[in-house]
Amino acid sequence: MVKKETSDADKEAAQKLKNEGNQFMKDQKFKEAVEKYSQAIDVQESAIYYCNRAAAYFRVWQTFKNV
């Protein structure tokens, strides 16, 4: 992971995307959550965003496993 300088606007945009992903997780819309976390990572790399995306991927996997 290459560290790049992130503007305050980018940090704010990434946080907004993460919050949207969090809401999708609460609503059990896991694929949509993965997408939002991925978008947040594209704006600003963060271990938190990667962990959240991993959790969303896991929930997608659980959903399909139990079908």
C-alpha positions in Angstrom: 0.0 0.0 0.0 1.6 3.2 -1.2 0.9 6.2 1.1 -0.4 9.2 -0.8 -1.3 12.6 0.4 -5.0 12.9 0.9 -6.9 16.2 0.8 -9.5 17.0 3.4 -12.2 16.8 0.7 -11.0 13.3 -0.2 -11.1 12.3 3.4 -14.6 13.6 3.8 -15.7 11.9 0.6 -14.2 8.6 1.7 -15.9 8.9 5.1 -19.2 9.5 3.5 -18.8 6.4 1.3 -17.9 4.4 4.4 -21.0 5.6 6.2 -23.1 4.6 3.2 -21.5 1.2 3.3 -22.2 0.9 7.0 -25.9 1.7 6.3 -26.0 -1.0 3.7 -24.5 -3.5 6.2 -27.2 -2.6 8.6 -29.8 -3.1 5.9 -28.2 -6.4 5.0 -27.4 -5.2 1.5 -23.9 -6.7 1.5 -23.1 -6.4 -2.2 -23.9 -2.7 -2.1 -21.8 -2.4 1.0 -18.8 -4.0 -0.7 -19.2 -1.5 -3.6 -19.3 1.5 -1.2 -16.2 0.4 0.8 -14.4 -0.2 -2.5 -15.2 3.3 -3.6 -13.9 4.6 -0.3 -10.7 2.7 -0.7 -10.3 4.2 -4.2 -10.5 7.7 -2.7 -8.4 7.1 0.4 -6.7 3.9 1.4 -7.5 2.9 5.0 -7.2 -0.3 7.0 -10.7 0.4 8.3 -12.2 0.5 4.9 -10.4 -2.7 3.9 -11.6 -4.5 7.1 -15.2 -3.3 6.5 -15.1 -4.5 2.9 -13.7 -7.9 4.1 -16.6 -8.2 6.6 -19.1 -7.4 3.8 -17.5 -10.0 1.5 -17.8 -12.5 4.3 -21.5 -11.7 4.7 -22.0 -12.1 1.0 -20.2 -15.5 1.2 -22.4 -16.6 4.2 -25.5 -15.6 2.3 -24.7 -17.8 -0.7 -23.3 -20.6 1.4 -26.6 -20.9 3.2 -28.8 -20.9 0.1 
